[in-house]
Amino acid sequence: MTDLSEKNGCLYFPVKVKASARKSGAEVKNNILVLKVNAPPSAGKANKAALYLLSEIFHSPVSDFSLDRGAAARHKLICWQRGNRQKFIDTVKNL
């Protein structure tokens, strides 16, 4: 993952969210973290489900994750408060 950046105690990374998936999960495609959520893309439900999925993947409270950009788009920029670059890389490698 080459698009990691850190600023003000936050680790920023891009994700692509696929809403209304049959099964929730995560994978890496073309160096981008792809989140599949079974929530519909309406009223922010898919965004919320994506943040909960990130919480499960990285074993961190959901309150540590926020959407920085891309609320209405598939490609989003996530802010992980107190996120650790090495923990991110190690976790994503094991997906």
TAFEN-V512721 format. One record per pair of residues at least 24 apart in sequence whose ideal C-beta (glycine too) atoms are under 7 Angstrom apart, sorted by the first residue. I is the first residue (numbers start at 0). J is the second residue. If there is no record, write none. Layout:
[[I/J] [I/J]]
This chain:
[[0/30] [0/88] [0/91] [1/30] [3/84] [3/87] [5/84] [8/80] [8/81] [9/78] [9/79] [9/80] [9/82] [10/79] [10/82] [10/84] [10/87] [11/67] [11/76] [11/77] [11/78] [12/77] [12/87] [13/74] [13/76] [14/49] [14/75] [14/77] [15/73] [15/74] [16/45] [16/49] [16/73] [16/75] [18/45] [23/52] [25/52] [25/56] [25/94] [26/94] [27/91] [27/94] [32/91] [46/70] [53/77] [56/90] [57/86] [57/90]]
